[in-house]
């Protein structure tokens, strides 16, 4: 059975969710699809391209509205749905990968590129920290602490207020 690009992205996200970004290799993704690793390259040029497609898929459900606070919370929830989702999205953004117009849409919602950039960096970093915290709790390394979940909205409000004051 021939696989589609969507099949490859789906398999990559399953591997990511099961093993984390560190162990999300082309070999493991190919194994998930029961194909040779070289078969993946019929669909994607390289792992960076696949990473960009994964990031786009992770944030695809997020709709940026006129309420930037709600949009940021929705972005966070989308990234939290999959293990290391925030790291994948942050990495893709850092390398300028992916087709998402998320930064542009958020800039329109916030009213400034700088405010949108600050929000994105904050939400990405906060969500990565939350995912790391949750993984450490699940591994029994640390005790559960609800603080990471409770602070995001407050931080978004502070950034929005600062952005409005500077405008």
C-alpha positions as CSV (number, residue, x, y, z in Angstrom):
1,X,0.0,0.0,0.0
2,X,1.4,3.4,-1.0
3,X,1.4,6.0,1.7
4,X,0.5,9.7,1.2
5,X,2.1,12.8,2.6
6,X,-0.7,12.9,5.2
7,X,0.1,9.4,6.3
8,X,3.8,10.4,6.8
9,X,2.8,13.4,8.8
10,X,0.4,11.4,10.9
11,X,3.0,8.7,11.6
12,X,5.6,11.4,12.5
13,X,3.1,12.9,15.0
14,X,2.4,9.5,16.5
15,X,6.1,8.8,16.9
16,X,6.6,12.3,18.4
17,X,3.8,11.7,20.9
18,X,5.1,8.3,21.9
19,X,8.8,9.0,22.0
20,X,9.4,12.8,22.1
21,X,11.3,14.9,19.6
22,X,14.7,13.5,20.6
23,X,13.7,10.1,19.4
24,X,11.5,11.1,16.4
25,X,13.8,9.9,13.7
26,X,13.1,9.2,10.0
27,X,14.0,5.5,10.7
28,X,11.4,5.3,13.5
29,X,8.7,7.1,11.4
30,X,9.4,4.7,8.5
31,X,9.1,1.7,10.9
32,X,5.7,3.1,12.1
33,X,4.6,3.0,8.4
34,X,6.3,-0.4,7.8
35,X,8.4,1.0,5.0
36,X,12.1,1.6,4.4
37,X,13.3,5.1,5.5
38,X,14.1,6.0,1.9
39,X,10.4,5.7,1.1
40,X,9.8,8.8,3.2
41,X,11.9,10.9,0.9
42,X,9.3,10.4,-1.9
43,X,7.1,12.7,0.3
44,X,9.5,15.0,2.1
45,X,12.9,16.4,1.0
46,X,14.4,16.1,4.5
47,X,13.6,15.9,8.2
48,X,13.4,19.7,8.5
49,X,10.7,19.7,5.9
50,X,8.8,17.1,7.8
51,X,9.3,19.1,11.0
52,X,7.7,22.1,9.4
53,X,4.8,20.0,8.2
54,X,4.4,18.6,11.7
55,X,4.4,22.1,13.2
56,X,1.8,23.3,10.7
57,X,-0.4,20.3,11.5
58,X,0.0,20.9,15.3
59,X,-1.2,24.5,15.1
60,X,-3.7,24.0,12.2
61,X,-6.7,24.0,14.5
62,X,-5.8,27.4,16.0
63,X,-7.9,30.2,14.7
64,X,-6.5,33.7,15.4
65,X,-9.4,35.9,16.3
66,X,-9.8,39.5,17.3
67,X,-9.2,38.3,20.9
68,X,-5.5,37.8,21.1
69,X,-5.7,36.4,24.6
70,X,-8.1,33.6,23.5
71,X,-6.0,33.0,20.5
72,X,-2.8,32.5,22.6
73,X,-4.7,30.2,24.9
74,X,-5.9,28.2,21.9
75,X,-2.4,28.0,20.5
76,X,-1.1,26.7,23.8
77,X,-3.8,24.0,24.0
78,X,-3.1,22.9,20.5
79,X,0.6,22.5,21.3
80,X,-0.1,20.7,24.5
81,X,-2.1,18.0,22.7
82,X,1.0,16.3,21.6
83,X,4.2,15.5,23.4
84,X,6.9,18.1,22.6
85,X,4.4,20.0,20.4
86,X,5.7,23.3,21.6
87,X,9.3,22.4,20.9
88,X,8.4,21.3,17.3
89,X,6.5,24.6,16.7
90,X,9.3,26.7,18.3
91,X,12.0,24.9,16.3
92,X,10.1,25.3,13.0
93,X,9.6,29.0,13.8
94,X,13.2,29.6,14.8
95,X,14.4,28.2,11.4
96,X,11.7,30.0,9.4
97,X,10.1,26.7,8.4
98,X,6.4,26.0,7.8
99,X,3.6,27.6,5.9
100,X,1.6,29.0,8.9
101,X,0.5,32.6,8.8
102,X,0.1,32.6,12.6
103,X,2.6,35.5,13.2
104,X,0.9,37.7,10.7
105,X,-2.6,36.9,11.9
106,X,-1.6,37.5,15.5
107,X,0.0,40.8,14.6
108,X,-3.3,41.9,13.0
109,X,-5.1,40.9,16.2
110,X,-2.7,42.6,18.5
111,X,-2.1,45.6,16.4
112,X,1.7,45.4,16.2
113,X,4.4,43.1,15.0
114,X,6.4,43.6,18.2
115,X,3.5,42.7,20.4
116,X,2.7,39.6,18.4
117,X,6.3,38.5,18.4
118,X,6.5,39.0,22.2
119,X,3.3,37.0,22.7
120,X,4.5,34.1,20.4
121,X,7.8,33.8,22.1
122,X,6.1,33.9,25.5
123,X,3.5,31.3,24.6
124,X,6.0,29.0,23.0
125,X,8.4,29.2,25.9
126,X,5.8,28.9,28.5
127,X,4.2,25.9,26.8
128,X,7.6,24.2,26.4
129,X,8.2,24.7,30.1
130,X,4.8,23.3,30.9
131,X,5.4,20.2,28.7
132,X,8.7,19.6,30.4
133,X,7.2,20.0,33.8
134,X,4.4,17.6,33.0
135,X,6.8,15.0,31.7
136,X,8.9,15.3,34.8
137,X,5.8,14.8,37.0
138,X,4.8,11.8,34.9
139,X,8.3,10.3,35.3
140,X,8.0,10.9,39.1
141,X,11.0,13.2,39.1
142,X,9.1,16.1,40.7
143,X,5.8,16.7,42.4
144,X,2.8,18.1,40.5
145,X,2.6,21.9,40.6
146,X,-0.3,23.7,39.0
147,X,1.6,27.0,38.7
148,X,2.7,26.6,35.0
149,X,-0.9,26.2,33.8
150,X,-2.1,29.2,35.9
151,X,0.5,31.7,34.8
152,X,0.1,31.8,31.0
153,X,-3.1,33.9,30.9
154,X,-1.6,36.4,33.3
155,X,1.5,36.7,31.3
156,X,-0.4,37.2,28.1
157,X,-2.5,39.9,29.8
158,X,0.7,41.7,30.9
159,X,2.2,41.6,27.4
160,X,-1.0,42.8,25.8
161,X,-1.2,45.7,28.3
162,X,2.4,46.6,27.7
163,X,1.9,46.5,23.9
164,X,-1.2,48.7,24.2
165,X,0.7,51.2,26.4
166,X,3.5,51.4,23.8
167,X,1.1,51.9,20.9
